[in-house]
């Protein structure tokens, strides 16, 4: 069983620096395998072994900027059955979701099947996302970080159709190296998404048009039950209604910021009644 991908690197002459190009391809391979092995084996691999039952294999290159095809291949029959149960379309959906989480991006609404798989992962989801940030996404950004070029990871449906799973550039590279600002800020925000296992989610600052990631500075298990109920109750109220009718919480937090000062995540330290 295999699933086909390609990596497309922005290039004017259909070429790319070999060092950065190889690191970017290695990053694409690693993030694909990390996600696949985690979903199929229910654990985040410490290292990606060459003899693993879940591997990637280079295929032919193609013209169009600079492009390289590769496949994800599963050799173990038990893991193949699990993959077939997930399905290619849901797997691609989950890949996009985990990468968005690792880059602090908002993701489009997930299917019920994808949401069910994520719910069953529990804290394994957060472990996987941190793994992607610290290893494979760093390499995947190599061309963007050193040459300022855009890179796409795509799912190849067939010879003529493809879907872009993620697109990275020098700006997204900065999200892998945020600065912690310990200065506390008070915000008025509504909850738009919440993972009840990890405490991570998205919130919307009142008056803003874009959601921002949030979490907690300590383990979600240590957050008081009363506070958890307030977050989940706010999410339930806001779900499915126009933002003009939302309820909001007054929160105190410190932040993760980029070099340009943009906040990419709020770490919640308190909630006001």
Secondary structure as GFF3:
##gff-version 3
##sequence-region A 1 273
A	DSSP	beta_strand	2	9	.	.	.	ID=ss1
A	DSSP	alpha_helix	18	41	.	.	.	ID=ss2
A	DSSP	beta_strand	54	63	.	.	.	ID=ss3
A	DSSP	beta_strand	66	74	.	.	.	ID=ss4
A	DSSP	alpha_helix	77	86	.	.	.	ID=ss5
A	DSSP	alpha_helix	88	102	.	.	.	ID=ss6
A	DSSP	alpha_helix	112	121	.	.	.	ID=ss7
A	DSSP	alpha_helix	124	131	.	.	.	ID=ss8
A	DSSP	pi_helix	132	136	.	.	.	ID=ss9
A	DSSP	alpha_helix	137	140	.	.	.	ID=ss10
A	DSSP	alpha_helix	142	147	.	.	.	ID=ss11
A	DSSP	beta_strand	151	156	.	.	.	ID=ss12
A	DSSP	beta_strand	162	168	.	.	.	ID=ss13
A	DSSP	alpha_helix	170	174	.	.	.	ID=ss14
A	DSSP	three_ten_helix	175	177	.	.	.	ID=ss15
A	DSSP	beta_strand	179	194	.	.	.	ID=ss16
A	DSSP	beta_strand	201	205	.	.	.	ID=ss17
A	DSSP	beta_strand	212	216	.	.	.	ID=ss18
A	DSSP	three_ten_helix	220	222	.	.	.	ID=ss19
A	DSSP	alpha_helix	225	238	.	.	.	ID=ss20
A	DSSP	three_ten_helix	243	245	.	.	.	ID=ss21
A	DSSP	beta_strand	249	257	.	.	.	ID=ss22
A	DSSP	beta_strand	263	272	.	.	.	ID=ss23
###
